[in-house]
Amino acid sequence: MSRIYVIDDEAALGENIQRMLRSSATTISTFTDPKIGLDECMASPPDLVLLDIRMPQMSGEEVFARLHEAHPGLTIVFLTAFGSVEGAVLAMRNGAFDYLQKPFKREDLLLVVKRALSHTSLKHEVETLKDRLEALGEADAAQTRSAAMLDQMEKCRRAAATDATVMILGESGTGKEVMARFIHQQSRRKDGPFVPVECSAMPGSLIESELFGYERGAFTGADRTKKGLIESADGGTLFLDEIGDLGVELQTRLFRFAEERVLRRLGGLTPVRVECRILCATNQDLMAKIKAGTFREELFYRLSVVTVKIPPLRERPEDIQHLARFFLERFSRRYGKSLSASPRFYEALLCERWPGNVRQLKNVMERLTALHPGGVLGPEDLEEDSPKVEAVSSLSALPWKDAREQYLSSFEASYAQAVLTRCGGNVSAAAREAGVDRKTFYALLNREKEQKAGESAPQREAENGE
């Protein structure tokens, strides 16, 4: 139901407007005192305000200025006499929606109100869409000041105009799915579905039926025909995340589909044509997997017609402050906080290595925003996320390459252990939470132990060499 406020010192006009707009779809409140009307609008903004421009206690221009400052998106229509049309036109240039010249006919009033409420509804839809994009992460895509990142985004824009397959490479947390969604939104398929598939999250026995679907009776428990995720992407984009975790046999089926855009459901004989764009992503070295025989070379070249490499956050420091400010504004709105950050806070962010990349920075900014009482963030607020001074001092005695390897190993082990503890020791659940397969998760748990075990022998050799 739409809410309309009428602020006019003529009580009779307010009553007439109520009669002319009477409808089950609207509620209309009238105020002859502009100060009271202003307070009500401030406390609970309606969908539309009909505002008289000439009132003795407070002018309509003053009410408009106060409302526009506090609620710039509020839809306001001025009610004006012949001599004050010029003021209403000026207000429209400053953000008012329209004006009605007194006396007006019921048809004129209904037309303006209908247009104004449609305008309000459209703005609500746009805001809802922005919220959805932020929830999906799509709004993060254009948040960059890095020349290297801008080059990759320009490559994505050019690729989006075609149907070429795109392979997106990058470390965990750099935003590979965000980039995939960006390509989808820039393409001619943007009105079609975007279907993400986490290849590492499902066991091999399940992912085939999930991808390709199955016919009734194809296996025990298949009591109905089910379309797979690939079919669900018809007319849109199929995004295969962590493509390196697919089994070799399934890679063969995927290669055939990528070549022909035709599939057969499990247990089915009828070919199904699916017109979709294929995007892939991985944080693994696929060339090394090809040499090891765990990834098919022909599939690699078929999926990497265009290759996009997202640089890690540590290689684009100019984005750290920019992204931090973007996330701070987003989470301040979400949690109803009024927060800013000091220059020293942003300087402290630059001192971090951000092994978890943009995802880690985003999580840190959300945590700080959610827990901070309000005011200004300072470098002391980062202490929980910063490495200990002693650890940094000890690492500074090592060569850069060794220090970096030791720091990352320690982070990976600590991260994996924290996720495992949160999941009650369930490795499968922890691996799903971390977005990796069980084998990779075990490797993360043992990373620091392997690092320390490998350090002693080279150290002894160096000492003997001396």
Secondary structure, 3 states (H helix, E strand, C coil): CEEEEEECCCHHHHHHHHHHHCCCCEEEEEECCHHHHHHHHHHCCCCEEEEECCCCCCCHHHHHHHHHHHCCCCCEEEEECHHHHHHHHHHHHCCCCEEEECCCCHHHHHHHHHHHHHHHHHHHHHHHHHHHHHHHCHHHCCCCCCHHHHHHHHHHHHHHCCCCCEEEECCCCCCHHHHHHHHHHHCCCCCCCEEEEECCCCCHHHHHHHHHCECCCCCCCCCCCECCHHHHCCCCEEEEECHHHCCHHHHHHHHHHHHHCEECCECCCCCEECCCEEEEEECCCHHHHHHCCCCCHHHHHHHCCEEEECCCHHHCCHHHHHHHHHHHHHHHHHHCCCEEECHHHHHHHHCCCCCCHHHHHHHHHHHHHHHCCCEEECHHHHCCCCCCHHHHHHHCCCCHHHHHHHHHHHHHHHHHHHHHHHCCCCHHHHHHHHCCCHHHHHHHHHHHHHHHHHHHHHHHHHHHHC
